[in-house]
């Protein structure tokens, strides 16, 4: 499959691509307050200009598995832009299907630090989250904890 689809693709409308000088096959950054990743642009003339459509779950099984590379997954995985430490109602997976982000072309002056370096060596994109401790967007505990107590989610 990777022979036919070697890199993650983000669909961008023709209007948005023109506005940001993005061309078919350009690597672009997708970024928000949670993190960033890069994917290859595919110009989709049917897509609403207010949206981009990114592929999730990407990693490179042929890349170095050891820390800090971890199969290159931090650099191309759209889940970097979610609060992935929050889980869905079933206790697994991220509860988000849509997120707000900005896009811009990858260029030599904006490549560092790579997302993988930010996550594995620089403490992550957020400074207000500690692994293993409840967190829910500035609230004292997570929505799961509030549900256990019977409070509104």
Phi and psi in degrees as GROMACS dihedral restraints (atoms count N, CA, C in turn):
[ dihedral_restraints ]
;  ai    aj    ak    al  type     phi  dphi    fc
    3     4     5     6     1   -63.3    20    10
    4     5     6     7     1   -23.4    20    10
    6     7     8     9     1   -61.8    20    10
    7     8     9    10     1   -36.1    20    10
    9    10    11    12     1   -93.2    20    10
   10    11    12    13     1   -20.6    20    10
   12    13    14    15     1  -141.4    20    10
   13    14    15    16     1    72.6    20    10
   15    16    17    18     1   -77.1    20    10
   16    17    18    19     1   -18.9    20    10
   18    19    20    21     1  -135.8    20    10
   19    20    21    22     1   156.1    20    10
   21    22    23    24     1   -68.5    20    10
   22    23    24    25     1   141.2    20    10
   24    25    26    27     1  -114.7    20    10
   25    26    27    28     1   134.5    20    10
   27    28    29    30     1  -115.4    20    10
   28    29    30    31     1   125.7    20    10
   30    31    32    33     1   -83.4    20    10
   31    32    33    34     1   133.8    20    10
   33    34    35    36     1  -130.4    20    10
   34    35    36    37     1   138.1    20    10
   36    37    38    39     1   -66.5    20    10
   37    38    39    40     1   156.6    20    10
   39    40    41    42     1   -61.0    20    10
   40    41    42    43     1   -39.7    20    10
   42    43    44    45     1   -63.9    20    10
   43    44    45    46     1   -46.3    20    10
   45    46    47    48     1   -66.2    20    10
   46    47    48    49     1   -41.5    20    10
   48    49    50    51     1   -60.1    20    10
   49    50    51    52     1   -42.5    20    10
   51    52    53    54     1   -64.7    20    10
   52    53    54    55     1   -43.4    20    10
   54    55    56    57     1   -59.6    20    10
   55    56    57    58     1   -37.7    20    10
   57    58    59    60     1  -103.4    20    10
   58    59    60    61     1    10.2    20    10
   60    61    62    63     1    54.8    20    10
   61    62    63    64     1    45.1    20    10
   63    64    65    66     1  -102.5    20    10
   64    65    66    67     1   134.7    20    10
   66    67    68    69     1  -118.9    20    10
   67    68    69    70     1   160.9    20    10
   69    70    71    72     1   -51.3    20    10
   70    71    72    73     1   127.1    20    10
   72    73    74    75     1    87.3    20    10
   73    74    75    76     1    -5.9    20    10
   75    76    77    78     1   -66.4    20    10
   76    77    78    79     1   142.9    20    10
   78    79    80    81     1   -81.5    20    10
   79    80    81    82     1   130.8    20    10
   81    82    83    84     1  -128.7    20    10
   82    83    84    85     1   152.2    20    10
   84    85    86    87     1   -89.2    20    10
   85    86    87    88     1   140.7    20    10
   87    88    89    90     1  -115.0    20    10
   88    89    90    91     1   127.8    20    10
   90    91    92    93     1  -146.5    20    10
   91    92    93    94     1   144.5    20    10
   93    94    95    96     1  -149.5    20    10
   94    95    96    97     1  -167.7    20    10
   96    97    98    99     1   -68.9    20    10
   97    98    99   100     1   -16.6    20    10
   99   100   101   102     1   -84.9    20    10
  100   101   102   103     1   -29.2    20    10
  102   103   104   105     1   164.8    20    10
  103   104   105   106     1  -163.8    20    10
  105   106   107   108     1  -152.6    20    10
  106   107   108   109     1   160.8    20    10
  108   109   110   111     1  -151.9    20    10
  109   110   111   112     1   169.3    20    10
  111   112   113   114     1  -125.0    20    10
  112   113   114   115     1   143.3    20    10
  114   115   116   117     1  -144.7    20    10
  115   116   117   118     1   163.8    20    10
  117   118   119   120     1   -84.4    20    10
  118   119   120   121     1   134.7    20    10
  120   121   122   123     1   -77.4    20    10
  121   122   123   124     1   136.4    20    10
  123   124   125   126     1  -123.7    20    10
  124   125   126   127     1   122.6    20    10
  126   127   128   129     1   -81.3    20    10
  127   128   129   130     1   120.1    20    10
  129   130   131   132     1  -117.1    20    10
  130   131   132   133     1   106.3    20    10
  132   133   134   135     1   -67.1    20    10
  133   134   135   136     1   -13.0    20    10
  135   136   137   138     1   -92.1    20    10
  136   137   138   139     1    -8.9    20    10
  138   139   140   141     1   -80.2    20    10
  139   140   141   142     1   138.9    20    10
  141   142   143   144     1   -61.7    20    10
  142   143   144   145     1   133.9    20    10
  144   145   146   147     1   -63.9    20    10
  145   146   147   148     1   -14.1    20    10
  147   148   149   150     1   -83.6    20    10
  148   149   150   151     1    -1.9    20    10
  150   151   152   153     1  -128.4    20    10
  151   152   153   154     1   153.1    20    10
  153   154   155   156     1  -123.6    20    10
  154   155   156   157     1   155.8    20    10
  156   157   158   159     1  -126.2    20    10
  157   158   159   160     1   104.4    20    10
  159   160   161   162     1  -102.7    20    10
  160   161   162   163     1   150.1    20    10
  162   163   164   165     1   -84.3    20    10
  163   164   165   166     1   142.2    20    10
  165   166   167   168     1  -106.6    20    10
  166   167   168   169     1   166.5    20    10
  168   169   170   171     1    75.6    20    10
  169   170   171   172     1    18.8    20    10
  171   172   173   174     1   -79.4    20    10
  172   173   174   175     1   144.8    20    10
  174   175   176   177     1  -162.0    20    10
  175   176   177   178     1   168.6    20    10
  177   178   179   180     1  -118.5    20    10
  178   179   180   181     1    97.4    20    10
  180   181   182   183     1   -61.3    20    10
  181   182   183   184     1   -19.3    20    10
  183   184   185   186     1   -84.3    20    10
  184   185   186   187     1    -9.3    20    10
  186   187   188   189     1   -85.6    20    10
  187   188   189   190     1   170.2    20    10
  189   190   191   192     1   -56.5    20    10
  190   191   192   193     1   122.9    20    10
  192   193   194   195     1   -80.4    20    10
  193   194   195   196     1   -21.5    20    10
  195   196   197   198     1   -72.6    20    10
  196   197   198   199     1   155.0    20    10
  198   199   200   201     1   -59.7    20    10
  199   200   201   202     1   137.7    20    10
  201   202   203   204     1   -96.7    20    10
  202   203   204   205     1     0.8    20    10
  204   205   206   207     1   -71.2    20    10
  205   206   207   208     1   -47.1    20    10
  207   208   209   210     1    51.4    20    10
  208   209   210   211     1    52.3    20    10
  210   211   212   213     1    64.0    20    10
  211   212   213   214     1    19.6    20    10
  213   214   215   216     1    68.7    20    10
  214   215   216   217     1    11.5    20    10
  216   217   218   219     1   -66.9    20    10
  217   218   219   220     1   -30.7    20    10
  219   220   221   222     1   -69.4    20    10
  220   221   222   223     1   -24.7    20    10
  222   223   224   225     1   -79.9    20    10
  223   224   225   226     1   -24.8    20    10
  225   226   227   228     1  -124.9    20    10
  226   227   228   229     1     0.3    20    10
  228   229   230   231     1   -90.9    20    10
  229   230   231   232     1   119.3    20    10
  231   232   233   234     1   -61.2    20    10
  232   233   234   235     1   -20.0    20    10
  234   235   236   237     1   -63.0    20    10
  235   236   237   238     1   -15.5    20    10
  237   238   239   240     1   -58.3    20    10
  238   239   240   241     1   -24.9    20    10
  240   241   242   243     1   -91.8    20    10
  241   242   243   244     1     7.9    20    10
  243   244   245   246     1  -115.8    20    10
  244   245   246   247     1   161.9    20    10
  246   247   248   249     1   -83.0    20    10
  247   248   249   250     1    71.4    20    10
  249   250   251   252     1   -66.9    20    10
  250   251   252   253     1    -7.2    20    10
  252   253   254   255     1   -82.7    20    10
  253   254   255   256     1    -8.8    20    10
  255   256   257   258     1   -90.8    20    10
  256   257   258   259     1   135.9    20    10
  258   259   260   261     1  -109.7    20    10
  259   260   261   262     1   164.7    20    10
  261   262   263   264     1   -74.4    20    10
  262   263   264   265     1   177.3    20    10
  264   265   266   267     1   -57.0    20    10
  265   266   267   268     1   -28.3    20    10
  267   268   269   270     1   -79.8    20    10
  268   269   270   271     1    -3.4    20    10
  270   271   272   273     1    89.1    20    10
  271   272   273   274     1    -0.9    20    10
  273   274   275   276     1  -132.7    20    10
  274   275   276   277     1   158.2    20    10
  276   277   278   279     1    73.9    20    10
  277   278   279   280     1   158.1    20    10
  279   280   281   282     1   -85.6    20    10
  280   281   282   283     1   138.0    20    10
  282   283   284   285     1   -79.7    20    10
  283   284   285   286     1     5.2    20    10
  285   286   287   288     1  -100.5    20    10
  286   287   288   289     1   136.5    20    10
  288   289   290   291     1  -116.7    20    10
  289   290   291   292     1   -13.6    20    10
  291   292   293   294     1  -139.2    20    10
  292   293   294   295     1   142.1    20    10
  294   295   296   297     1  -143.2    20    10
  295   296   297   298     1   158.5    20    10
  297   298   299   300     1   -91.7    20    10
  298   299   300   301     1   136.3    20    10
  300   301   302   303     1  -152.2    20    10
  301   302   303   304     1   164.1    20    10
  303   304   305   306     1  -109.7    20    10
  304   305   306   307     1   158.1    20    10
  306   307   308   309     1  -127.4    20    10
  307   308   309   310     1   149.6    20    10
  309   310   311   312     1  -161.7    20    10
  310   311   312   313     1   155.8    20    10
  312   313   314   315     1   -67.4    20    10
  313   314   315   316     1   142.2    20    10
  315   316   317   318     1   -70.1    20    10
  316   317   318   319     1   134.7    20    10
  318   319   320   321     1  -146.1    20    10
  319   320   321   322     1   158.4    20    10
  321   322   323   324     1   -53.5    20    10
  322   323   324   325     1   -32.4    20    10
  324   325   326   327     1   -81.9    20    10
  325   326   327   328     1    -5.7    20    10
  327   328   329   330     1  -124.9    20    10
  328   329   330   331     1    18.3    20    10
  330   331   332   333     1   -84.0    20    10
  331   332   333   334     1   -25.9    20    10
  333   334   335   336     1  -108.4    20    10
  334   335   336   337     1   145.0    20    10
  336   337   338   339     1   -78.3    20    10
  337   338   339   340     1   147.6    20    10
  339   340   341   342     1   -68.2    20    10
  340   341   342   343     1   149.0    20    10
  342   343   344   345     1   -53.6    20    10
  343   344   345   346     1   -38.2    20    10
  345   346   347   348     1   -60.7    20    10
  346   347   348   349     1   -39.1    20    10
  348   349   350   351     1   -68.0    20    10
  349   350   351   352     1   -40.5    20    10
  351   352   353   354     1   -60.2    20    10
  352   353   354   355     1   -45.6    20    10
  354   355   356   357     1   -74.3    20    10
  355   356   357   358     1   -44.7    20    10
  357   358   359   360     1   -90.0    20    10
  358   359   360   361     1   -19.4    20    10
  360   361   362   363     1  -127.0    20    10
  361   362   363   364     1   -22.3    20    10
  363   364   365   366     1  -111.9    20    10
  364   365   366   367     1    10.4    20    10
  366   367   368   369     1    91.7    20    10
  367   368   369   370     1     6.1    20    10
  369   370   371   372     1    90.9    20    10
  370   371   372   373     1   176.4    20    10
  372   373   374   375     1   -81.0    20    10
  373   374   375   376     1   -22.0    20    10
  375   376   377   378     1  -110.4    20    10
  376   377   378   379     1   148.3    20    10
  378   379   380   381     1  -109.2    20    10
  379   380   381   382     1     6.2    20    10
  381   382   383   384     1  -116.1    20    10
  382   383   384   385     1    19.5    20    10
  384   385   386   387     1  -127.9    20    10
  385   386   387   388     1   132.3    20    10
  387   388   389   390     1  -120.6    20    10
  388   389   390   391     1   123.5    20    10
  390   391   392   393     1   -53.7    20    10
  391   392   393   394     1   133.9    20    10
  393   394   395   396     1    87.7    20    10
  394   395   396   397     1    -8.8    20    10
  396   397   398   399     1  -106.1    20    10
  397   398   399   400     1   145.8    20    10
  399   400   401   402     1   -59.0    20    10
  400   401   402   403     1   140.9    20    10
  402   403   404   405     1  -152.3    20    10
  403   404   405   406     1   132.4    20    10
  405   406   407   408     1  -152.9    20    10
  406   407   408   409     1    75.0    20    10
  408   409   410   411     1    52.5    20    10
  409   410   411   412     1    52.5    20    10
  411   412   413   414     1    87.3    20    10
  412   413   414   415     1    -5.1    20    10
  414   415   416   417     1   -84.5    20    10
  415   416   417   418     1   165.6    20    10
  417   418   419   420     1   -70.5    20    10
  418   419   420   421     1   -28.4    20    10
  420   421   422   423     1  -144.7    20    10
  421   422   423   424     1   173.3    20    10
  423   424   425   426     1   -79.4    20    10
  424   425   426   427     1   164.7    20    10
  426   427   428   429     1   -64.0    20    10
  427   428   429   430     1   -28.4    20    10
  429   430   431   432     1   -64.0    20    10
  430   431   432   433     1   -42.2    20    10
  432   433   434   435     1   -65.5    20    10
  433   434   435   436     1   -40.5    20    10
  435   436   437   438     1   -63.8    20    10
  436   437   438   439     1   -38.2    20    10
  438   439   440   441     1   -63.8    20    10
  439   440   441   442     1   -40.8    20    10
  441   442   443   444     1   -61.4    20    10
  442   443   444   445     1   -35.6    20    10
  444   445   446   447     1   -82.0    20    10
  445   446   447   448     1    -9.2    20    10
  447   448   449   450     1    87.8    20    10
  448   449   450   451     1    10.8    20    10
  450   451   452   453     1   -81.3    20    10
  451   452   453   454     1   163.7    20    10
  453   454   455   456     1   -60.9    20    10
  454   455   456   457     1   139.7    20    10
